[in-house]
Amino acid sequence: MGQVVEVSMQETIANLGRGNYASHYREGKPAARRGNTAPPGAVPDGLYPCAPGGPNDHVYIYVQPVNNDMWCDFARAIGRDDLLADPRCKDAPTRWEHRDWLNEIARAWTRARTKHDVMATLGKGGVPCGAVLDSAELLDDPHLNARGQIATVEHATRGRVRMPGSPVRLSASEASTTPAPLLGEHTAEVLAEVLGLSKDEIAALRAKGVVR
């Protein structure tokens, strides 16, 4: 019979960053940034600060260096048509040589706008761009919640916890999201079923501190 396999790009990326939710719940605040790097050749490329200037007010911009088309789209989108005739911007290698200057132009423009405004303007102009959401914004994202991507699980010690669910959807079998087991939660079960130990033997190991 088979079934329909549905995979969302946004939900896949949301799930990819699931490791950051450990610090989100441990610290009780959005996960901190860990830096950013950009490959040679593409300018602008990377994270750019946005208004109002908070630690998570950034946008990711990528202008591919294969040809000048996307660079021209970027220059027009930010209202800098003058850059199209600037010899420092004639091609990708030359722009890379002047990347500090160009990146500051990009930063000056993004700093005056919110990350969502930047995303809307550049996206309309054909430039790949995305507002960077922190862990709290991601959990509250209307689209992800409407899609049922944000799952709620009951944890034995944390209580009710919200977290990204599986990004892969199968039409005939739904993937469930369950809380991680506590340390030693399945020790007795594993020792009994896999090693065939008796309750007394398991209790003896626990008494000696061999297992939890």
C-alpha contacts under 8 A as a table, 3 or more apart, distances in Angstrom:
res1	aa1	res2	aa2	distance
3	Q	170	L	6.57
3	Q	171	S	5.62
3	Q	172	A	5.91
4	V	170	L	5.73
4	V	171	S	5.08
4	V	172	A	7.56
5	V	168	V	7.12
5	V	169	R	5.76
5	V	170	L	4.71
5	V	171	S	6.51
6	E	168	V	5.94
6	E	169	R	4.79
6	E	170	L	6.20
6	E	171	S	7.80
7	V	11	E	7.74
7	V	12	T	7.32
7	V	167	P	5.99
7	V	168	V	4.83
7	V	169	R	6.14
8	S	11	E	5.21
8	S	12	T	6.04
8	S	167	P	6.31
8	S	168	V	7.31
9	M	12	T	5.10
9	M	13	I	6.36
10	Q	13	I	5.29
10	Q	14	A	6.18
11	E	14	A	4.89
11	E	15	N	6.12
11	E	144	L	7.21
11	E	149	Q	6.92
11	E	166	S	7.90
11	E	167	P	5.03
12	T	15	N	5.14
12	T	16	L	6.11
12	T	166	S	7.89
12	T	167	P	5.00
12	T	168	V	7.76
13	I	16	L	4.84
13	I	17	G	6.61
14	A	17	G	5.69
14	A	18	R	6.92
14	A	138	L	7.45
14	A	164	P	6.67
15	N	18	R	5.17
15	N	164	P	5.73
15	N	165	G	6.92
15	N	166	S	6.89
15	N	167	P	6.60
16	L	19	G	7.66
17	G	20	N	5.84
17	G	21	Y	7.81
18	R	21	Y	5.59
18	R	22	A	7.95
18	R	163	M	7.76
18	R	164	P	6.93
19	G	22	A	5.98
20	N	23	S	5.80
20	N	24	H	6.44
20	N	31	A	6.03
20	N	135	S	7.51
21	Y	24	H	4.55
21	Y	25	Y	6.13
21	Y	31	A	7.00
21	Y	135	S	6.87
21	Y	163	M	7.69
22	A	25	Y	5.60
22	A	26	R	6.00
23	S	26	R	4.74
23	S	27	E	5.57
23	S	28	G	7.68
23	S	29	K	7.95
23	S	30	P	7.85
23	S	31	A	5.81
24	H	27	E	5.66
24	H	28	G	5.62
24	H	29	K	5.35
24	H	30	P	5.16
24	H	31	A	4.98
24	H	135	S	6.88
25	Y	28	G	4.94
25	Y	29	K	7.04
29	K	136	A	7.77
30	P	134	D	6.01
30	P	135	S	5.27
30	P	136	A	5.75
31	A	134	D	6.87
31	A	135	S	6.22
33	R	55	P	7.81
33	R	56	N	7.69
36	N	46	G	6.98
36	N	47	L	6.95
37	T	46	G	6.78
38	A	42	A	7.83
38	A	45	D	6.05
38	A	46	G	5.64
39	P	42	A	6.81
39	P	45	D	7.91
40	P	96	W	7.30
41	G	65	P	5.96
41	G	92	A	6.10
41	G	93	P	6.30
41	G	95	R	7.93
41	G	96	W	5.56
42	A	45	D	5.65
42	A	62	Y	7.23
42	A	63	V	5.90
42	A	64	Q	5.52
42	A	65	P	5.03
42	A	92	A	6.87
42	A	96	W	6.90
43	V	62	Y	7.43
43	V	63	V	6.00
43	V	64	Q	7.65
43	V	65	P	7.50
43	V	92	A	7.60
43	V	95	R	6.65
43	V	96	W	6.33
43	V	99	R	6.28
43	V	102	L	7.27
43	V	103	N	7.15
44	P	61	I	6.54
44	P	62	Y	6.08
44	P	63	V	5.68
44	P	99	R	7.65
44	P	102	L	7.15
44	P	103	N	6.02
44	P	106	A	7.11
45	D	60	Y	7.36
45	D	61	I	5.30
45	D	62	Y	4.39
45	D	63	V	6.03
46	G	60	Y	5.32
46	G	61	I	5.54
46	G	62	Y	6.46
47	L	58	H	6.10
47	L	59	V	5.51
47	L	60	Y	4.53
47	L	61	I	6.51
48	Y	58	H	5.38
48	Y	59	V	5.39
48	Y	60	Y	6.39
48	Y	61	I	7.45
48	Y	106	A	7.51
48	Y	107	R	5.73
48	Y	110	T	6.63
48	Y	111	R	7.86
49	P	53	G	6.69
49	P	57	D	6.01
49	P	58	H	4.50
49	P	59	V	6.62
49	P	107	R	6.38
49	P	110	T	6.24
49	P	111	R	5.59
50	C	53	G	5.72
50	C	57	D	5.19
50	C	58	H	5.23
50	C	59	V	6.92
50	C	107	R	7.90
50	C	110	T	5.05
50	C	111	R	4.14
50	C	112	A	6.59
50	C	113	R	5.73
50	C	114	T	5.24
50	C	115	K	5.49
51	A	54	G	7.43
51	A	57	D	6.46
51	A	110	T	7.39
51	A	111	R	5.16
51	A	112	A	5.76
51	A	113	R	5.15
51	A	114	T	4.65
51	A	115	K	7.06
52	P	57	D	6.95
52	P	111	R	7.65
52	P	113	R	7.78
52	P	114	T	6.71
53	G	56	N	7.97
53	G	57	D	5.81
53	G	111	R	7.27
54	G	57	D	5.15
55	P	58	H	7.84
56	N	132	V	7.15
56	N	133	L	7.19
56	N	134	D	6.28
57	D	114	T	7.30
57	D	115	K	6.26
57	D	132	V	7.22
58	H	115	K	5.89
58	H	131	A	6.45
58	H	132	V	5.63
59	V	115	K	5.37
59	V	118	V	7.36
59	V	119	M	7.24
59	V	129	C	6.97
59	V	130	G	5.66
59	V	131	A	4.44
59	V	132	V	5.28
60	Y	129	C	5.45
60	Y	130	G	5.24
60	Y	131	A	6.36
60	Y	132	V	6.63
61	I	127	V	7.57
61	I	128	P	6.10
61	I	129	C	4.51
61	I	130	G	6.81
62	Y	127	V	7.15
62	Y	128	P	5.62
62	Y	129	C	6.42
63	V	70	M	5.87
63	V	71	W	6.06
63	V	74	F	7.55
63	V	127	V	6.71
63	V	128	P	7.07
64	Q	67	N	7.44
64	Q	70	M	6.64
64	Q	71	W	7.66
65	P	68	N	7.02
65	P	71	W	7.94
65	P	92	A	5.34
66	V	92	A	7.55
67	N	70	M	7.33
67	N	71	W	7.97
67	N	91	D	7.51
67	N	92	A	7.34
68	N	71	W	5.18
68	N	72	C	6.11
68	N	91	D	6.45
68	N	92	A	7.32
69	D	72	C	5.26
69	D	73	D	6.35
70	M	73	D	4.88
70	M	74	F	6.16
70	M	126	G	7.35
70	M	127	V	6.39
71	W	74	F	5.04
71	W	75	A	6.24
72	C	75	A	5.15
72	C	76	R	6.19
72	C	84	L	6.50
73	D	76	R	5.29
73	D	77	A	6.05
73	D	125	G	5.97
73	D	126	G	6.49
73	D	127	V	6.65
74	F	77	A	5.06
74	F	78	I	6.39
74	F	122	L	6.93
74	F	125	G	7.02
74	F	126	G	7.88
74	F	127	V	6.20
75	A	78	I	5.51
75	A	79	G	6.34
75	A	80	R	5.03
75	A	81	D	5.79
75	A	83	L	6.57
75	A	84	L	7.05
76	R	79	G	5.05
76	R	80	R	5.67
76	R	81	D	5.31
76	R	125	G	7.82
77	A	80	R	7.58
77	A	121	T	6.74
77	A	122	L	6.03
77	A	125	G	5.61
78	I	109	W	7.07
78	I	122	L	7.84
80	R	83	L	5.76
80	R	84	L	7.81
81	D	84	L	5.53
81	D	85	A	7.83
82	D	85	A	5.91
82	D	86	D	6.73
83	L	86	D	4.89
83	L	89	C	6.64
84	L	89	C	6.84
84	L	90	K	7.48
85	A	89	C	7.53
85	A	90	K	7.43
86	D	89	C	5.54
86	D	90	K	6.77
87	P	90	K	5.16
88	R	94	T	5.88
88	R	95	R	6.02
88	R	98	H	6.73
89	C	92	A	7.35
89	C	94	T	6.10
89	C	95	R	4.96
90	K	94	T	6.49
90	K	95	R	7.15
91	D	94	T	5.45
91	D	95	R	6.14
92	A	95	R	5.04
92	A	96	W	6.07
93	P	96	W	5.07
93	P	97	E	6.43
94	T	97	E	5.10
94	T	98	H	6.55
95	R	98	H	5.07
95	R	99	R	5.80
95	R	102	L	7.46
96	W	99	R	4.78
98	H	101	W	5.57
98	H	102	L	6.34
99	R	102	L	4.98
99	R	103	N	5.72
100	D	103	N	5.20
100	D	104	E	6.21
101	W	104	E	5.28
101	W	105	I	6.46
102	L	105	I	5.03
102	L	106	A	6.30
103	N	106	A	4.96
103	N	107	R	6.03
104	E	107	R	4.90
104	E	108	A	5.98
105	I	108	A	5.23
105	I	109	W	6.41
106	A	109	W	5.23
106	A	110	T	6.24
107	R	110	T	5.10
107	R	111	R	5.86
108	A	111	R	5.37
108	A	112	A	6.82
109	W	112	A	5.71
109	W	113	R	7.22
110	T	113	R	5.33
110	T	114	T	7.32
110	T	115	K	7.49
110	T	118	V	6.45
111	R	114	T	7.46
113	R	117	D	6.06
113	R	118	V	6.25
114	T	117	D	5.17
114	T	118	V	6.25
115	K	118	V	5.09
115	K	119	M	6.13
115	K	130	G	7.90
115	K	131	A	5.13
115	K	132	V	7.49
116	H	119	M	5.01
116	H	120	A	6.15
116	H	130	G	7.94
116	H	131	A	5.75
117	D	120	A	5.13
117	D	121	T	6.15
118	V	121	T	5.23
118	V	122	L	6.03
118	V	131	A	7.78
119	M	122	L	5.44
119	M	123	G	5.65
119	M	129	C	5.53
119	M	130	G	5.45
119	M	131	A	6.00
120	A	123	G	5.16
120	A	124	K	6.05
121	T	124	K	5.28
121	T	125	G	6.39
122	L	125	G	4.89
122	L	126	G	6.32
122	L	127	V	5.18
122	L	128	P	7.18
122	L	129	C	6.53
123	G	126	G	5.15
123	G	127	V	5.33
123	G	128	P	6.19
123	G	129	C	6.25
124	K	127	V	7.53
133	L	136	A	7.85
133	L	137	E	5.55
133	L	138	L	5.87
134	D	137	E	5.31
134	D	138	L	6.14
135	S	138	L	5.10
135	S	139	L	6.29
136	A	139	L	5.24
136	A	140	D	6.38
137	E	140	D	5.13
137	E	141	D	5.86
138	L	141	D	5.03
138	L	144	L	7.80
139	L	144	L	7.81
139	L	145	N	7.72
139	L	150	I	6.50
139	L	162	R	7.18
139	L	163	M	6.90
139	L	164	P	7.45
140	D	144	L	7.87
140	D	145	N	7.03
141	D	144	L	5.47
141	D	145	N	6.20
142	P	145	N	5.21
142	P	146	A	5.95
143	H	146	A	5.07
143	H	147	R	6.16
144	L	147	R	5.14
144	L	148	G	6.32
144	L	149	Q	5.18
144	L	150	I	6.32
145	N	148	G	5.01
145	N	149	Q	5.80
145	N	150	I	5.51
146	A	149	Q	7.64
148	G	151	A	6.92
149	Q	164	P	5.88
149	Q	165	G	5.30
149	Q	166	S	7.19
149	Q	167	P	7.17
150	I	162	R	6.48
150	I	163	M	5.56
150	I	164	P	4.64
150	I	165	G	5.71
151	A	162	R	5.58
151	A	163	M	5.42
151	A	164	P	5.88
151	A	165	G	5.43
151	A	177	T	6.71
152	T	160	R	6.63
152	T	161	V	5.57
152	T	162	R	4.41
152	T	163	M	6.46
153	V	160	R	5.76
153	V	161	V	5.37
153	V	162	R	6.43
153	V	163	M	7.92
153	V	177	T	7.13
153	V	178	T	6.10
153	V	179	P	6.01
154	E	158	R	7.68
154	E	159	G	5.33
154	E	160	R	4.57
154	E	161	V	6.24
154	E	179	P	6.70
155	H	158	R	5.17
155	H	159	G	4.76
155	H	160	R	6.11
155	H	161	V	6.82
155	H	179	P	5.69
155	H	180	A	7.70
156	A	159	G	6.03
156	A	182	L	7.73
158	R	161	V	6.98
165	G	176	S	7.65
165	G	177	T	5.90
166	S	169	R	7.45
166	S	175	A	6.59
166	S	176	S	7.69
166	S	177	T	7.29
168	V	175	A	7.88
169	R	173	S	7.97
169	R	174	E	6.66
169	R	175	A	7.18
170	L	173	S	5.38
170	L	174	E	6.03
170	L	175	A	7.77
171	S	174	E	7.20
181	P	185	E	6.09
181	P	186	H	7.79
182	L	185	E	5.15
183	L	212	R	7.30
184	G	187	T	5.01
184	G	211	V	7.58
184	G	212	R	4.95
185	E	188	A	7.84
186	H	189	E	5.19
186	H	190	V	6.10
187	T	190	V	5.32
187	T	191	L	6.11
187	T	211	V	7.46
187	T	212	R	6.85
188	A	191	L	5.23
188	A	192	A	5.95
188	A	199	K	7.82
188	A	202	I	6.59
189	E	192	A	5.29
189	E	193	E	6.00
190	V	193	E	5.28
190	V	194	V	5.51
190	V	195	L	7.35
191	L	194	V	5.54
191	L	195	L	5.07
191	L	196	G	6.33
191	L	197	L	5.79
191	L	202	I	7.27
192	A	195	L	5.71
192	A	196	G	4.50
192	A	197	L	4.71
192	A	198	S	6.33
192	A	199	K	7.70
192	A	202	I	7.99
193	E	196	G	5.44
193	E	197	L	7.72
197	L	201	E	5.93
197	L	202	I	6.43
198	S	201	E	5.16
198	S	202	I	6.26
199	K	202	I	5.15
199	K	203	A	6.05
200	D	203	A	5.00
200	D	204	A	6.14
201	E	204	A	5.07
201	E	205	L	6.37
202	I	205	L	5.14
202	I	206	R	6.30
203	A	206	R	5.09
203	A	207	A	6.10
204	A	207	A	5.02
204	A	208	K	6.34
205	L	208	K	5.25
205	L	209	G	6.33
205	L	210	V	5.22
205	L	211	V	6.03
206	R	209	G	4.99
206	R	210	V	5.80
206	R	211	V	5.19
206	R	212	R	5.92
207	A	210	V	7.66
208	K	211	V	7.98
209	G	212	R	6.89
